[in-house]
């Protein structure tokens, strides 16, 4: 049976809008962000995020989706932020932030700037069952396309909040564990179930103004003899710390 498949042309306004969302100021202006990839968008369709439109080069993707618009590969290249565009891109509405929770184990990111790091940290949090990440206002925006891509859909399952960390810690009553080059060995530290674990900027670590809020300083010891590796990537450090925390709870 012959299928009559008609591909649409993107309007200039659609192209300009979608490409402008690479920048935070336009994401905030239009309250929109983009998501690429069949897997992530498949999860989006079953989640709380509102989808405005889905652009796809493949008629067989989401055949029951009434928001889908078929476009050519050349049209997709005009709006994709990937070197090798996927077959599908969604234009979505940025949801309202949920209220910050103070109970449980939360991750706190102080001025983490690399989109790949934030996206990977969100995936780590999802993997290890961390339900909330609190970010400084200087931390890279969650809805940066590179962050969204790096999360592989985990941003849908981990609550992300942005706030002034100084103000937050003034009223925070649980232990605050800061990650430093010199601190208590993470493998000899008991990580509380109700606590904040703070990870700092890729180059400068935790800011001096937050130091006074740290109740404990923790460190991942170096086992190798080489001194060439000066520090761990912040996402790697997150994975090690969360794995150690999970190990402690598993043994109980």
N, C-alpha and C positions, 0 to 999 in steps of 0.2 A: 504493500500500500504506500502510495506516495504522500509524504507529509509536506504541507505547505509551510515552510519555516521562513519567517520574515525577520530580517535583522534591522535594528533601528540605528539611526545616526544620533550621536550625542549632540545636544544643543551646546552652543558656546557658553551659556550660563551654567549648565551642568559641569562642563569641563573646567571652567574657571573656579566654580565653587569647590569641586572635589580636590583640585590641585592646591587650592588655597589652604586646605585643611592640614597640610604639612606643617603649617605654622600655628603655634599655640594661640596667638591673638585672634586668628580667624576661627579656630575651633571654639574659642570662648564667644566670639561674636555671633556665630551661627548656631552654637550649641550642638555641633555635629562632629562626628569622626568617621573614619573609614576602617573597614576590616577586609582583609583579603584571604582567600583560601576556602575550599569546600568544607574542610573539617571544622574550622572555627565558625564559619557562617552557619553550618549545620547545627552547631550548639546554640548559636545566637537565636535561631528560629524557635527554639524551645525554652528560651530564657526570658528575663524581664526587660532586656534592652529593646527599645522600639526601633524597628528597621523601616527606613523611608523608602528605599528602593534597592534592588539587587540587580547588578549588571553582570551578564554572563555570556560567554562565547559558546557554551555547550547547552543545547536544547534539552539534553537528558538530565541536567542538574536541577534538582528541586522542581520537577514537572508540575507539582501541585501548588506551587507558590505563585500567588496572584500579583506579587510585587516585583516579579522578575521582568527584566527587559533584555532581550537578546541583542548583542552587539558584536561586531567583528573583532578579530584579534588586533587589528590596527587601532580600532577605537579604544579597546581596553588598554593598549600601550599608552594612550594619551593620558589616562588617569591613574594607572598603576604606579605604585612606589617601589615595586620589586624589579630587580635586574631581569629576572625571568618571570613575567607576569603569570599568575595562576589563571584559572578559567573563570573566576568569579570575584566580584568586589561588591561590598555592601556599604551603603550610606546609612549611618545610624545616628540616633539622638543620644547625646550624653545624659545619662540618668542623674538624678539628684543624689548627693552623698547621703549615706545613712549616718545616724548619730555615732560618735566614737564610743567604743566600749572599752572599759578599763580592766575587765576581768579576763582571766586566761593568759596564755603566753602570746604576746604580741611582738612583732618586729617593728623597729623604729629606724627609719633611714634618714640620716642627716646629710643632706646635700649630695646624694648620689646622682651623678650627672649622665652616665652612659645609658642609653636606652636599652641596649642588650643586657646590661647588668640588672636593671630594674625588671625587665621581662623575665629573666632567668630566676631572679629572687622570688617573683610571684609564682612561678612554676614550682620552685622549691617549697614555698609555703603551702601551696595546694597539695603537693605530694606528702608532706609531713603533717598535714591537718591543721596548719596555722590559719585561723579564720580572719585575722586582721593585720594589715600593714599600715603603719602610721608614717607619713612622709613629711619632711620639712617642706615649706613653701618653695625652697630653692631646688628641691629634687625634681628630676626630669618628669614631665607630664605623663601620666598614665596613658592618655589618649594619643600620644605621639605614635604614628604608624609603626615605627620600629619597635616600640615597646609592646604594642598590641600583638605584633607578629611574633615576637620572642616569647610571649606568654603561652602561645599555642592553645588559647581558650581558657587558661586558668584565671584570667582576670574576671571571668564570670562567676567564679566560686570563691574568690578571696576579696574581702572588703578592703578597699583602699581609701584612706582619708588623708587630706593635706591640712596642715595646721601649723601654728607657731609653736614649736617644740618647747621653747622656754616657758610659755604660758601653760602648756599641757603638763609639764613636769612639776610645776609649782603646786598642782593639786593632785598629783599621782601618788598613791599611798603604797604601791607594791615595790618590790626590789627593782633596781635598774642596773642591768649588767651591760657595761660598755666594752666593746672589743678594742684592744690595744696591742701594740707589738710586745709590750712588757706588762704582764698581768698574771693572774692565777691560771695555772694550767687547766685548760678546758676539760681535760680528762680526769682532773681531780676536783672539779667543781660540781656541786649539786645545783642543777638548774631548777628553780621553783616552777610550779605549774602556773602560778599567777605572778608574772613578771614581764618586764620589757627588756628586750635585747636590742641594743643600739649599735648600728653599723654606720661608719662614717664615709666621708668623701674619698673617692678613689686615690687622690694624691695626698690629701692632708689629714685624713682620718676624722675623728669626732672633733667638732669645734670646741675651742676653749670655753666658750660661754655655757656649754652643756656639761662640762666636766664636773661641776659642783653637784650635779644631780645624780652622778654615778654612785651607787652603793657598793658596787663590785666592779673590778677591772679584770677582764678575762682575756686569755691569749691562747692561740693555737701554737703549740711548740713545734719547732723545727727538728726533724729527725735526721734529715740529710746533712752531710758534712759540708756541702758546697755553700759558700756565702754569696753566690751570684744572684740567687733568688732572694730579693730583699723583702718581699711581702706576698701575700696571697691576694688574688682577685677577690673583690668584695662578694661576688656571687658564689665563688668557691668556698669562701669562709662561711657564708650563710649555710651552705649545704653541710659542711662539717659540723657546725654548731647545732643545727637542727637534727642531724643524725645522732649526735651525742645525747641530746635531750630526749629523743625518741627511744634511744637505747636504755637510758635510765628508767624511763616510765615502763618500758617493756619488761624490765627485770623485776619490777615490783609485783 
